Structure formats: structure tokens, C-alpha cells
């Protein structure tokens, strides 16, 4: 018995988003209803390779169907991973249509105009033929056979010989087994296919398809259609089918955008209300572009996590400045102090995840002294990752000698800021149970917290 309209609305409202998507796509009769019902997503991630909604991932790729013919090595690997993320022309050359096109609704995260390289030049073909010739010569030598140029390699005579390519290819070939050399010959021939197709006006021996791969806890599902639009257009179409044409703002608890120097293909008119945001090395311009798809009621966001480098950090935008909690996944290989940056952060809670290569290590006493002199709002809490407990002990030993010190223990000291505020400084070890920490991971937290002074 079909569900009544109001009952169906209630069922869809509390249904897991990916199940809603699937039902809506398979049953066009309820698609318009599904689009009118508020959508709530726990975790939403956009990356170069796929889009993840909770525990489901959606990936658009170019699948090459060779039918009953043998699939070349590179094409087999690409197909098995969900399809290539690069467009091709009628001969098989990689092309980059729309790389710098920003369509209505898209979020422009480029740092500037993206460079479009050429991969179909005579010089590239000449270099590939040179590589093929060296591998075939090496194989003949290994098999104690006489090498003779054939139609594949004879073209090397018509162009210049690149000594650097020759030397590096010979060096690689000398380290390969016979099987690996044979594989290198096969993949180089595969790279030469588009040149042969163009020269002879051949149609490639495959049918190009756009493949949508949907991964869930139950496995994979695939849908393929003929390659009749470019991949960035297909990606935008998928995002529109999932998130577009909705009357209500989409609620997202955790939004992660793992894209750098690219365009996020996003449906026009779709707005997200978010709680937490995670990004990679963004500048103020990136944050400003993001505001076009974020509902103003999301700000200040609850938590912002971002990878950042001292050489390119940018916390000037209000999204970064006003986030209630700021988590910085900083580069462990840097050598400069983070104290000047931490001094200017106005967030109530800050976590600097990693200790870098500064020598001697930063014990943050200068940051703490600044707080004692200038004060901070009640509840301000900073946590800095350290690798060595001696660094934390040195910090606390220095603070215990100050006149502001009011009480202390082995891993804790309390200092007076003014008549109404106190500063707690402590450290505690990080529990790595169940994880596989690297040599760069922090082993303890140095914590600073401003509290109210208890009345006598």
C-alpha cells in the first residue's frame, strides 16, 4: 500500500541522506517532494577525487571500455580505480576543457589562472619513441638477441636525441627485471597510441564512458553513460542531482573541503548551513569565495580546522578570526616560532597541533608572559603540541619562579593575571593507543586557560 503524502514526508525527513538520494533518483515521482524536505548531513567532504556524504562516496571518472579486447596496463589501472580524472579528445590525448571556467554556483579556489600544458607535441612524441627504443635495446641485450630498429623506433632518426632522457632511461632500464622492461615497453606504446591515432586518423579501440562510482559500507555501485560531456560538467551535474534545486538550506555539521588551487563545482543557488569547517592552507580570498554558498547564520562557526604554513598563513578573514575554536595542523618541518602568530589570534579556543623543528624548541613562555601582562577573556584556552616532556617541564619551572605564581604541582602552575583573572598552565600526555603515531606527532599538550579568580 503506497505511503500517504504526509507520512512519506515524515519518512523522508528522518531518512539517511544517501538513501534519500537513491530513492529520489530511482523514483522520479517523489523526486520533487524529496527536494522540498529539509536535508541534514553529518559529514560532507569535497576533494579532488570524490565527494563524500557521511559514509558514502561519489566519484566521477572517465572509463575506457575495450569490450572483448585486451585492456592496456595503464587503462586497466585507471578503470579499476574508478576511471581517469582527465578528459581526452577524439584521438586519446589528454585535454583540459573548462580548467579555468567558473560556472554559476561554482566556488573559485584557484590562486590564479591555471596553466594548461600541451601533451601532443612532436617533441613529446620524439621523446617517447626514444624511451621505447632504449627499452627495446635493453630487452634485446638481456635476451641475447640482436636489436634491429623497426617502424616503431625508426622515427627517432628524424628528430634530435635528448641526452638527458637517454641517460635517465638507460639508468632506469638497467635496474629493471626483464618483466618490468616488457611492461615499460607496453606502457610506452600505450602513451604513443594517441600520436598514432592522429597520424593515421584512427578511431581509438575503446568506447569512452563517464562512470559514477558510489562506494558505501556494502561495496561499490557503478553507472556508466557515453562520454558526451566533459568531466567537470559531469561532476557539476552529479552535485546538482544530490544537492541542487532544493527549497531549504542544507544543514551540514562537518564540512571538509580538501581542494587546493581548483574550482569546486557546486550547484547554483544551493546554500549550506554549517557548524564545523576543515580546509587546507586557505587565504582570505578562499574564505570569501566560500561565503557565497554558506548561510550567514553559520557564523561564527563552531570549529575551523586548517592546515597552515608560516610562509603562507592567513588568518585575516572573519571566518578564521571569529571561529569559536581554531585547530591548526601546522608543518613540522618549519623552524620559526609560532608565538607571533598566536599572540594575534582572537579565537576563544586554539589548538596548534604540532611542534616544528625550531631549535631550541618553543616553550611558549613569551606567549604566557604576554597573557599575564595584557590579559585574555575568561575561558580562552590554547593547546600547543610538544614532542618532549622536558620542554614542558622547562616552561613550568620558569613560570614557578615568577611573582605571579600562586600555586603549582609537577605538571601544573597557576598564575595571577589581575584581581579577577587567573591563568592555568599545565601539560598532559597524549594517548596514542589505537593509533600509529609518526616521529613528527606530538606526545603531549601544553595548555593555557584563563579562569575567574575565586573570591576569598
ABEGO torsion letter per residue (X at the ends): XBBBAAAAAAAAAABBAAAAAAAAAABAAAAAAAAABBBBBABBBBBAABBBBEABBBBBBBBBBAEABBBBAAAAAAAAAGEBABBBBAAGBBBBBGAABBBBGBBBABAEBBBBBBAABAAAAAAAAAAAAAAAAAAAAAAGBBBBBBAAAAAAAABBBBAAAAAAAAAAAAABBAAAAAAAAAAAAAAAAAAAAAAAGBBBABBBBBBBBBBBAAEBBBBBBBBABBAAAAAAAAAAAAABGBABBBBBABBBBBBBGBBBBBBBGBBBBBABBBBBGBBAAAAAAAAAABBAAAOBBABBBBBBBAAABBAABAAAAABABBBBBBBAABABBAAAAAAABABABBBBABBBABOBBBAGAAAAAAAAAAEBBBGBBBBBBBABAAAAAAAAAAAAABAABABBBAABBBBBABAABBBBBBBBBBBABGBBBBAABBABBBBBBBBBBBBX
